[in-house]
Amino acid sequence: MSDLKSQLKDAQKAAMRAKDKARLTVIRGMLAAIKRIEVDERIELDDARILSVLDKMLKQRRDSISQFEAAG
């Protein structure tokens, strides 16, 4: 397992213990996106690929925010 993925799992456990629902939802979404790609491509992602997946997710969120703000 990659270092980044294990850090995300540790962060998930910490968010569960702290009962931080917002943080937990975000971390679960990131882990789900990583898992989806691993299952689809039948590979285990390395840290570089995980970062590219997270960058893509971040870009999508920023685009959604700008579209929402533009719509008023």
Beta strands, then each sheet from edge to edge (+ up, - down):
end
